[in-house]
Amino acid sequence: MAVVTKTTNDNGGVLAPGFKPQTRPELITFAGAATLLAGCILARDTSTQKMVIFVKGGSTNGNGIPAAVLLYPVTAAGAGDVMSDVLILGGVRKERLVINADANDSSIDGIVIDQLRAKGITPVTTQQLAVLDP
């Protein structure tokens, strides 16, 4: 009997179709060795003006206010700053957004979406047609 294999191709990135993205290079501050996933939401530290990891409900130096989204993974070998291009304006796939503490979009609610929209980043729900329904 033949073995049936289900293959899904994940071809989508963080950017949503139909939007013109604007990016710029920014310094991202890391507390230690880490990798931030593509789609990770960043905030701007009000004391250093560098990007830091967004914390939902955060209240330390602006870390609770989204300011940018990573379009690709960024890795730091240790504590310090890493330069990377970040999305500051445009559309993103809501399913691809990441709150670093969760490593997925499970905590992204209407409040976070509204905060992103206020900064010019529009999360939209998309469905890849290349992926089979379960």
C-alpha positions in Angstrom: 0.0 0.0 0.0 1.2 3.5 -0.9 2.2 5.9 1.9 0.4 9.2 1.6 2.5 12.2 2.4 1.0 15.7 3.0 3.5 18.4 2.1 2.8 22.1 2.8 4.9 24.9 1.3 5.1 28.0 3.4 6.0 30.7 0.8 4.8 33.7 2.7 7.0 36.3 4.4 6.1 38.9 7.0 5.0 41.5 4.4 1.4 41.6 3.3 0.7 41.8 -0.4 -0.5 45.1 -1.8 1.4 47.4 0.6 4.5 49.5 -0.2 6.9 48.8 2.7 9.2 51.4 4.2 12.2 50.2 6.1 15.2 51.8 7.7 18.3 50.5 9.6 18.1 50.7 13.4 20.2 49.5 16.3 18.5 46.7 18.2 19.6 46.3 21.8 20.0 42.7 23.1 20.4 41.8 26.8 22.3 38.6 25.8 22.8 36.0 23.1 19.5 35.6 21.3 17.7 35.3 18.0 14.7 37.4 17.2 12.3 35.8 14.7 11.0 37.4 11.5 7.9 39.3 12.4 9.1 40.2 15.9 7.6 43.4 17.1 10.0 46.0 18.4 9.6 49.1 20.6 11.8 52.2 20.9 13.7 52.7 24.2 12.9 56.2 25.3 16.3 56.7 27.0 18.6 55.3 24.3 16.4 55.7 21.2 17.4 52.2 20.1 15.0 49.4 19.3 14.2 46.9 22.1 11.9 43.9 22.3 8.2 44.9 22.5 6.6 43.7 25.8 2.8 43.5 25.7 1.7 45.7 28.6 5.3 46.9 29.2 6.0 50.1 31.0 9.8 50.4 31.0 11.2 53.1 28.8 8.6 52.7 26.1 8.9 48.9 25.7 5.1 48.6 25.6 4.6 50.7 22.5 5.3 49.0 19.2 7.4 50.9 16.8 8.7 48.5 14.1 8.6 44.9 12.9 11.6 42.7 11.9 11.3 41.3 8.3 13.9 38.6 8.9 15.5 36.9 11.9 18.3 38.8 13.7 20.9 37.1 15.9 23.1 38.5 18.6 26.1 36.6 19.9 25.9 38.4 23.2 24.7 41.5 25.0 24.9 44.7 22.9 23.6 46.3 19.8 23.0 44.8 16.3 22.1 46.9 13.3 19.2 45.6 11.2 16.6 46.9 8.7 13.2 47.1 10.3 9.7 47.8 8.9 8.5 51.2 10.0 5.5 51.6 7.6 3.5 49.1 5.6 1.4 46.0 5.8 2.2 42.8 7.6 0.6 39.4 7.8 -1.0 39.2 11.2 -0.2 35.5 11.4 3.5 36.3 11.0 3.7 38.8 13.8 5.6 37.6 16.9 5.6 38.8 20.5 9.0 37.6 21.6 7.9 36.2 24.9 5.4 33.9 23.1 7.4 33.2 20.0 4.1 33.5 18.0 1.1 35.6 17.4 -1.1 34.1 20.2 -1.1 37.3 22.3 -1.7 39.8 19.5 -5.1 41.2 20.2 -7.0 44.3 19.1 -5.0 46.6 21.4 -1.6 45.5 19.8 -3.1 45.8 16.3 -4.4 49.3 17.1 -1.0 50.3 18.5 0.7 49.1 15.3 -1.8 50.9 13.1 -1.2 54.1 15.0 2.5 53.8 13.9 1.6 53.1 10.2 2.0 49.3 10.4 -1.2 47.6 9.2 -1.7 43.9 10.2 -3.9 42.0 7.8 -5.2 38.4 8.0 -4.1 36.4 4.9 -4.4 32.8 3.8 -1.9 31.1 1.6 -3.7 29.3 -1.2 -0.7 26.9 -1.6 -1.3 25.4 1.8 -3.8 22.5 2.0 -6.6 22.7 4.5 -6.3 20.2 7.3 
